[in-house]
Amino acid sequence: MNRGGSIVLAATAWLVGTACSAPAQDANPPRPMRPAAGVDGLLNNEVDDLLQRWHEKTSKVRQVFAKFHRTVFDRAFKTKKENDGAARFREPNLARMDISEDEKKLGREIFILSEQPRPRGGKGLEIRHYIAGERRLEIVEFPIDAVHNAQEEGPLRLLFGVKPENAHARYGFEILKKTPEAITIRITPKLEADRQEFLKAVLTLDTKSFMPRELEVKENSETDVTYKFNLIVTNVDDPNLEVELSDFKPPKINESEWKVTRQEMEAAKGRQQADARKSPSNR
């Protein structure tokens, strides 16, 4: 799958899910003061506190609708693509992102994470990436025994209710900037399997609502993707924004007229992720 495919979908679904679904009065509950423990200790305490808040918020998220503006910069070809988009998530393992055409009628894409029938029989979780302008469909299958919940795999698992100690086992965190209104954090994968997904991400969160304002993802040495969110709604009850199950059905296309590729996610990667979840530091 080309860069900006499954990674983009996972990152978007992961981060729109950080939106606060708790009542406003619970957005920033008071916490006891911790004793000073030197520069490193204070930083770790700040990160731990932030991760705990994410855990509390995202464990309540059941469905999400978001709108954003996406910019993809390719350093190798020195090109920049800008498109508007919308993302949907519904627990436990349904996600979709639609990238709209730009003013030149270019850039239409659809990403869908869902369980689908496999050509060799049975069903399994997979990511489908439709590139409309090229009539190309790229499919990546998750290992059957490696994925129990989409929130636990890839960047999705980081903020959908994951425990802080598990997050520390997979990623490094650094608080880059704090203001009364927002906090910016750099997130770096620790495992080689995760570094195949993205090299780093910089996330800016609203400190009152815990909704993401902006996300920058460095997918590899050549590709940078930036999302600026302008609407995020969680656990919606508006019929116009409701995340329906039908939203995650693959579009009806004549596959004989499209170039279709299918690949399996490496089993070794699934094992590495599973081992990390079972390690003593995660218990």
Backbone hydrogen bonds in HBPLUS format (Angstrom, degrees):
<---DONOR---> <-ACCEPTOR-->    atom                        ^
c    i                          cat <-CA-CA->   ^        H-A-AA   ^      H-
h    n   atom  resd res      DA  || num        DHA   H-A  angle D-A-AA Bond
n    s   type  num  typ     dist DA aas  dist angle  dist       angle   num
A0005-GLY N   A0002-ASN O   3.21 MM   3  5.84 129.1  2.48 140.1 140.7     1
A0009-LEU N   A0005-GLY O   3.18 MM   4  6.53 165.4  2.20 155.8 159.3     2
A0010-ALA N   A0006-SER O   2.92 MM   4  6.06 171.0  1.92 152.7 155.3     3
A0011-ALA N   A0007-ILE O   2.89 MM   4  6.00 167.8  1.90 153.0 156.9     4
A0012-THR N   A0008-VAL O   2.96 MM   4  6.07 160.8  2.00 150.0 155.3     5
A0013-ALA N   A0009-LEU O   2.92 MM   4  6.09 176.4  1.92 160.0 161.2     6
A0014-TRP N   A0010-ALA O   2.81 MM   4  5.84 157.5  1.86 148.5 155.8     7
A0015-LEU N   A0011-ALA O   2.99 MM   4  6.09 162.3  2.02 145.4 149.3     8
A0016-VAL N   A0012-THR O   2.88 MM   4  5.98 164.0  1.90 160.5 164.0     9
A0018-THR N   A0015-LEU O   3.09 MM   3  5.32 165.4  2.11 107.0 111.6    10
A0019-ALA N   A0016-VAL O   3.33 MM   3  5.97 166.4  2.35 114.8 117.6    11
A0026-ASP N   A0023-PRO O   2.91 MM   3  5.53 156.4  1.96 118.2 126.0    12
A0027-ALA N   A0024-ALA O   3.06 MM   3  5.23 168.7  2.08 113.3 116.4    13
A0042-LEU N   A0038-GLY O   2.93 MM   4  6.08 160.5  1.96 155.9 161.2    14
A0043-LEU N   A0039-VAL O   3.04 MM   4  6.25 159.5  2.09 150.8 156.3    15
A0044-ASN N   A0040-ASP O   2.96 MM   4  6.21 163.9  1.98 154.0 158.0    16
A0045-ASN N   A0041-GLY O   2.93 MM   4  6.15 154.5  2.00 146.5 153.7    17
A0046-GLU N   A0042-LEU O   2.98 MM   4  6.26 152.3  2.06 146.6 153.8    18
A0047-VAL N   A0043-LEU O   2.97 MM   4  6.29 160.6  2.00 154.3 159.3    19
A0048-ASP N   A0044-ASN O   2.83 MM   4  6.00 167.3  1.84 154.0 157.8    20
A0049-ASP N   A0045-ASN O   2.96 MM   4  6.05 156.0  2.02 143.8 150.2    21
A0050-LEU N   A0046-GLU O   3.00 MM   4  6.22 155.0  2.06 144.9 151.7    22
A0051-LEU N   A0047-VAL O   2.86 MM   4  6.15 164.7  1.89 159.2 162.7    23
A0052-GLN N   A0048-ASP O   2.96 MM   4  6.11 153.5  2.03 145.8 153.0    24
A0053-ARG N   A0049-ASP O   3.10 MM   4  6.37 152.1  2.18 143.7 150.5    25
A0054-TRP N   A0050-LEU O   3.01 MM   4  6.38 158.8  2.06 151.6 157.3    26
A0055-HIS N   A0051-LEU O   2.92 MM   4  6.15 160.7  1.95 148.8 154.2    27
A0056-GLU N   A0052-GLN O   2.97 MM   4  6.24 158.1  2.02 147.8 153.2    28
A0057-LYS N   A0053-ARG O   2.95 MM   4  6.18 158.8  1.99 152.4 158.0    29
A0058-THR N   A0054-TRP O   2.86 MM   4  5.92 172.4  1.87 163.2 163.8    30
A0059-SER N   A0055-HIS O   3.24 MM   4  6.02 145.9  2.36 139.8 146.5    31
A0060-LYS N   A0057-LYS O   3.13 MM   3  5.86 161.9  2.17 117.1 122.8    32
A0061-VAL N   A0058-THR O   3.09 MM   3  5.11 157.9  2.14 104.8 111.6    33
A0091-GLU N   A0062-ARG O   2.95 MM  29  5.46 169.9  1.96 161.0 160.8    34
A0235-ASN N   A0063-GLN O   2.74 MM 172  4.99 159.4  1.78 144.9 146.2    35
A0064-VAL N   A0089-PHE O   2.83 MM  25  4.97 153.0  1.91 142.1 145.4    36
A0089-PHE N   A0064-VAL O   3.00 MM  25  4.97 152.2  2.08 138.6 139.5    37
A0065-PHE N   A0233-VAL O   2.86 MM 168  5.26 154.0  1.92 156.0 163.4    38
A0233-VAL N   A0065-PHE O   2.79 MM 168  5.26 164.4  1.82 164.0 168.6    39
A0066-ALA N   A0087-ALA O   2.92 MM  21  5.14 151.8  2.00 152.1 153.9    40
A0087-ALA N   A0066-ALA O   2.86 MM  21  5.14 156.0  1.92 138.3 145.2    41
A0067-LYS N   A0231-LEU O   2.83 MM 164  5.05 153.4  1.90 140.5 144.9    42
A0230-ASN N   A0067-LYS O   3.11 MM 163  5.84 160.7  2.15 133.4 139.4    43
A0068-PHE N   A0085-GLY O   3.01 MM  17  5.39 157.3  2.07 144.3 145.1    44
A0085-GLY N   A0068-PHE O   2.91 MM  17  5.39 150.3  2.00 157.0 153.2    45
A0069-HIS N   A0228-LYS O   2.94 MM 159  5.21 146.0  2.06 132.6 143.0    46
A0228-LYS N   A0069-HIS O   2.97 MM 159  5.21 152.1  2.04 141.8 150.9    47
A0070-ARG N   A0083-ASN O   2.74 MM  13  5.39 169.0  1.75 176.6 172.9    48
A0083-ASN N   A0070-ARG O   2.97 MM  13  5.39 159.7  2.01 152.9 159.6    49
A0071-THR N   A0226-THR O   2.88 MM 155  5.15 156.1  1.94 148.2 155.5    50
A0226-THR N   A0071-THR O   2.87 MM 155  5.15 160.1  1.90 150.4 157.1    51
A0072-VAL N   A0081-LYS O   2.87 MM   9  5.16 158.5  1.92 148.3 155.6    52
A0081-LYS N   A0072-VAL O   2.90 MM   9  5.16 159.1  1.94 144.0 150.9    53
A0073-PHE N   A0224-ASP O   2.86 MM 151  5.26 169.9  1.87 160.7 163.8    54
A0224-ASP N   A0073-PHE O   3.06 MM 151  5.26 163.9  2.08 150.2 155.3    55
A0074-ASP N   A0079-THR O   2.90 MM   5  5.26 165.4  1.92 154.8 159.8    56
A0078-LYS N   A0074-ASP O   2.73 MM   4  5.42 114.8  2.16 135.9 154.0    57
A0079-THR N   A0074-ASP O   3.16 MM   5  5.26 142.5  2.31 136.3 144.4    58
A0075-ARG N   A0222-GLU O   2.75 MM 147  4.85 169.9  1.76 151.8 152.8    59
A0100-SER N   A0084-ASP O   2.91 MM  16  5.62 166.8  1.92 157.2 161.3    60
A0086-ALA N   A0098-ASP O   2.99 MM  12  5.36 150.7  2.08 145.5 154.9    61
A0098-ASP N   A0086-ALA O   2.85 MM  12  5.36 165.1  1.87 163.3 167.9    62
A0088-ARG N   A0096-ARG O   2.77 MM   8  5.16 157.7  1.82 154.9 159.3    63
A0096-ARG N   A0088-ARG O   2.88 MM   8  5.16 154.7  1.94 149.8 150.5    64
A0090-ARG N   A0094-LEU O   2.92 MM   4  5.18 163.6  1.95 146.3 147.1    65
A0094-LEU N   A0090-ARG O   3.13 MM   4  5.18 143.8  2.26 158.6 165.6    66
A0095-ALA N   A0113-LEU O   3.04 MM  18  4.91 158.1  2.09 138.5 141.3    67
A0113-LEU N   A0095-ALA O   2.71 MM  18  4.91 174.6  1.72 151.3 152.6    68
A0097-MET N   A0111-PHE O   2.87 MM  14  5.08 154.7  1.93 142.7 148.6    69
A0111-PHE N   A0097-MET O   2.86 MM  14  5.08 156.6  1.92 151.2 157.6    70
A0099-ILE N   A0109-GLU O   2.89 MM  10  4.98 175.4  1.89 146.8 148.3    71
A0109-GLU N   A0099-ILE O   3.17 MM  10  4.98 157.8  2.22 129.4 134.8    72
A0102-ASP N   A0106-LEU O   2.74 MM   4  5.38 149.6  1.83 143.5 152.6    73
A0105-LYS N   A0102-ASP O   2.91 MM   3  5.21 157.4  1.97 119.5 120.5    74
A0132-ALA N   A0108-ARG O   3.19 MM  24  5.68 144.9  2.32 145.9 154.6    75
A0110-ILE N   A0130-TYR O   3.03 MM  20  5.04 150.0  2.12 137.6 144.8    76
A0130-TYR N   A0110-ILE O   2.78 MM  20  5.04 166.7  1.79 157.0 160.7    77
A0112-ILE N   A0128-ARG O   2.89 MM  16  5.16 153.0  1.96 144.5 153.0    78
A0128-ARG N   A0112-ILE O   2.85 MM  16  5.16 161.4  1.88 147.6 153.2    79
A0114-SER N   A0126-GLU O   3.15 MM  12  5.82 159.1  2.20 163.0 166.2    80
A0126-GLU N   A0114-SER O   2.92 MM  12  5.82 156.9  1.97 151.0 155.0    81
A0116-GLN N   A0124-GLY O   2.89 MM   8  5.62 159.6  1.93 151.7 146.5    82
A0124-GLY N   A0116-GLN O   2.97 MM   8  5.62 156.2  2.03 145.9 150.5    83
A0118-ARG N   A0122-GLY O   2.81 MM   4  5.62 164.9  1.84 145.4 145.6    84
A0121-GLY N   A0118-ARG O   2.93 MM   3  5.14 162.2  1.96 116.4 119.3    85
A0142-PHE N   A0125-LEU O   2.91 MM  17  5.55 171.6  1.92 154.0 155.2    86
A0127-ILE N   A0140-VAL O   2.92 MM  13  5.29 157.8  1.97 149.8 155.9    87
A0140-VAL N   A0127-ILE O   2.99 MM  13  5.29 158.4  2.03 148.2 155.3    88
A0129-HIS N   A0138-GLU O   2.86 MM   9  5.10 155.6  1.92 148.7 156.4    89
A0138-GLU N   A0129-HIS O   2.92 MM   9  5.10 162.5  1.96 143.6 148.0    90
A0131-ILE N   A0136-ARG O   2.83 MM   5  5.16 172.6  1.83 163.2 165.0    91
A0134-GLU N   A0131-ILE O   3.29 MM   3  5.77 137.2  2.48 109.3 119.6    92
A0136-ARG N   A0131-ILE O   3.17 MM   5  5.16 166.9  2.19 139.5 143.1    93
A0135-ARG N   A0132-ALA O   3.07 MM   3  4.93 155.0  2.14 102.1 110.0    94
A0259-LYS N   A0135-ARG O   2.93 MM 124  6.42 157.3  1.98 158.0 160.7    95
A0137-LEU N   A0259-LYS O   2.92 MM 122  6.16 166.3  1.94 150.1 152.7    96
A0261-THR N   A0137-LEU O   2.98 MM 124  6.45 158.4  2.02 162.7 169.8    97
A0139-ILE N   A0261-THR O   2.88 MM 122  6.09 155.8  1.94 149.0 157.2    98
A0263-GLN N   A0139-ILE O   2.93 MM 124  6.34 152.0  2.01 151.7 160.2    99
A0141-GLU N   A0263-GLN O   2.84 MM 122  6.23 162.0  1.87 156.2 162.3   100
A0265-MET N   A0141-GLU O   2.76 MM 124  5.72 164.4  1.78 163.9 162.7   101
A0146-ALA N   A0143-PRO O   3.18 MM   3  5.19 157.9  2.23 103.3 110.0   102
A0152-GLU N   A0149-ASN O   2.84 MM   3  5.54 163.6  1.86 123.0 128.6   103
A0153-GLU N   A0150-ALA O   3.30 MM   3  5.48 167.8  2.32 108.4 112.1   104
A0157-ARG N   A0154-GLY O   3.18 MM   3  6.11 146.9  2.30 126.8 130.3   105
A0158-LEU N   A0155-PRO O   3.15 MM   3  5.53 146.2  2.27 109.8 118.9   106
A0166-ASN N   A0163-LYS O   2.97 MM   3  5.35 127.1  2.25 109.5 123.3   107
A0167-ALA N   A0163-LYS O   3.07 MM   4  6.42 156.1  2.13 154.7 162.3   108
A0168-HIS N   A0164-PRO O   2.98 MM   4  6.28 157.2  2.04 153.6 158.9   109
A0169-ALA N   A0165-GLU O   3.27 MM   4  6.44 141.0  2.43 132.8 142.1   110
A0169-ALA N   A0166-ASN O   3.11 MM   3  5.09 123.9  2.44  93.7 108.1   111
A0170-ARG N   A0167-ALA O   3.13 MM   3  5.38 140.5  2.29 102.9 113.5   112
A0171-TYR N   A0167-ALA O   2.90 MM   4  5.94 154.5  1.96 159.3 166.9   113
A0190-LYS N   A0170-ARG O   2.88 MM  20  5.53 157.5  1.93 154.3 147.5   114
A0172-GLY N   A0188-THR O   2.72 MM  16  5.00 160.3  1.76 148.3 155.1   115
A0188-THR N   A0172-GLY O   2.92 MM  16  5.00 163.0  1.95 143.6 148.8   116
A0174-GLU N   A0186-ARG O   2.99 MM  12  5.12 144.2  2.13 146.4 152.7   117
A0186-ARG N   A0174-GLU O   2.75 MM  12  5.12 165.6  1.77 154.1 157.7   118
A0176-LEU N   A0184-THR O   2.78 MM   8  5.45 149.8  1.87 144.4 153.7   119
A0177-LYS N   A0184-THR O   3.39 MM   7  5.10 158.9  2.44 131.9 132.9   120
A0184-THR N   A0177-LYS O   2.85 MM   7  5.10 164.5  1.87 152.3 155.1   121
A0179-THR N   A0182-ALA O   2.88 MM   3  5.32 158.1  1.93 172.0 169.2   122
A0207-THR N   A0181-GLU O   2.98 MM  26  5.49 165.4  2.00 122.8 127.6   123
A0183-ILE N   A0205-LEU O   2.95 MM  22  5.37 149.4  2.05 147.0 156.5   124
A0205-LEU N   A0183-ILE O   2.83 MM  22  5.37 163.3  1.86 159.6 159.8   125
A0185-ILE N   A0203-LEU O   2.82 MM  18  5.32 159.1  1.86 152.9 158.3   126
A0203-LEU N   A0185-ILE O   2.88 MM  18  5.32 159.9  1.92 158.1 160.2   127
A0187-ILE N   A0201-ALA O   2.74 MM  14  5.14 164.2  1.76 161.4 165.5   128
A0201-ALA N   A0187-ILE O   2.93 MM  14  5.14 147.7  2.03 145.4 154.4   129
A0194-ASP N   A0191-LEU O   3.10 MM   3  5.31 122.0  2.46 100.0 113.8   130
A0195-ARG N   A0191-LEU O   2.99 MM   4  6.34 145.3  2.12 146.5 157.3   131
A0195-ARG N   A0192-GLU O   3.08 MM   3  4.93 118.1  2.49  90.5 106.4   132
A0196-GLN N   A0192-GLU O   3.17 MM   4  6.50 125.4  2.49 142.1 154.7   133
A0196-GLN N   A0193-ALA O   3.35 MM   3  5.37 145.4  2.48  93.9 103.5   134
A0197-GLU N   A0194-ASP O   2.92 MM   3  5.28 148.5  2.02 106.7 116.5   135
A0198-PHE N   A0194-ASP O   3.28 MM   4  6.76 156.5  2.33 152.3 157.2   136
A0199-LEU N   A0218-LYS O   2.80 MM  19  5.60 157.2  1.85 166.1 172.6   137
A0218-LYS N   A0200-LYS O   2.92 MM  18  5.41 171.8  1.93 159.1 161.8   138
A0202-VAL N   A0216-GLU O   2.79 MM  14  5.06 156.4  1.85 146.3 154.5   139
A0216-GLU N   A0202-VAL O   2.87 MM  14  5.06 158.8  1.91 146.7 153.6   140
A0204-THR N   A0214-GLU O   2.94 MM  10  5.25 167.4  1.95 160.3 159.7   141
A0213-ARG N   A0204-THR O   2.76 MM   9  5.54 173.3  1.76 157.4 159.8   142
A0214-GLU N   A0204-THR O   3.46 MM  10  5.25 160.3  2.50 132.7 136.1   143
A0206-ASP N   A0211-MET O   2.93 MM   5  5.46 165.0  1.95 152.6 157.0   144
A0210-PHE N   A0206-ASP O   2.77 MM   4  4.92 140.7  1.93 137.0 147.0   145
A0229-PHE N   A0213-ARG O   3.16 MM  16  5.46 149.4  2.25 132.8 141.3   146
A0215-LEU N   A0227-TYR O   2.93 MM  12  5.09 156.7  1.98 145.3 151.1   147
A0227-TYR N   A0215-LEU O   2.75 MM  12  5.09 160.5  1.79 153.0 159.8   148
A0217-VAL N   A0225-VAL O   2.74 MM   8  5.17 170.4  1.75 161.7 165.1   149
A0225-VAL N   A0217-VAL O   2.89 MM   8  5.17 168.1  1.91 152.9 157.0   150
A0219-GLU N   A0223-THR O   3.00 MM   4  5.57 134.7  2.21 149.3 161.6   151
A0241-LEU N   A0238-ASP O   2.84 MM   3  5.31 151.7  1.92 117.6 126.7   152
A0242-GLU N   A0238-ASP O   2.85 MM   4  5.81 120.3  2.21 152.6 168.6   153
A0247-ASP N   A0244-GLU O   3.04 MM   3  5.45 152.1  2.12 108.0 116.4   154
A0248-PHE N   A0245-LEU O   3.14 MM   3  5.86 164.0  2.17 119.4 123.6   155
A0249-LYS N   A0246-SER O   3.29 MM   3  5.48 171.5  2.30 112.1 112.7   156
A0257-GLU N   A0254-ASN O   2.85 MM   3  5.66 161.3  1.89 126.1 132.0   157
A0258-TRP N   A0255-GLU O   3.12 MM   3  4.93 161.9  2.15 100.7 106.0   158
A0269-LYS N   A0266-GLU O   3.10 MM   3  5.39 128.6  2.37 101.5 113.9   159
A0270-GLY N   A0266-GLU O   3.36 MM   4  6.83 155.5  2.43 145.9 151.7   160
A0271-ARG N   A0267-ALA O   2.93 MM   4  6.29 154.0  2.00 152.1 159.7   161
A0272-GLN N   A0268-ALA O   2.91 MM   4  6.12 157.4  1.96 147.0 153.0   162
A0273-GLN N   A0269-LYS O   3.00 MM   4  6.25 157.1  2.05 151.7 157.2   163
A0274-ALA N   A0270-GLY O   2.95 MM   4  6.14 157.7  2.00 145.5 152.0   164
A0275-ASP N   A0271-ARG O   2.81 MM   4  6.00 160.6  1.85 153.8 158.8   165
A0276-ALA N   A0272-GLN O   3.10 MM   4  6.27 153.4  2.18 141.1 147.7   166
A0277-ARG N   A0273-GLN O   3.14 MM   4  6.45 150.4  2.23 144.4 151.9   167
A0278-LYS N   A0274-ALA O   3.13 MM   4  6.41 136.0  2.33 141.1 153.0   168
A0278-LYS N   A0275-ASP O   3.09 MM   3  5.08 128.9  2.36  94.2 107.9   169
A0279-SER N   A0275-ASP O   3.03 MM   4  6.10 114.3  2.47 141.8 157.6   170
A0279-SER N   A0276-ALA O   3.37 MM   3  5.18 154.5  2.44  95.9 103.1   171
A0282-ASN N   A0279-SER O   2.91 MM   3  5.52 158.5  1.95 120.0 127.1   172
A0283-ARG N   A0280-PRO O   3.17 MM   3  5.41 166.8  2.19 111.3 115.4   173
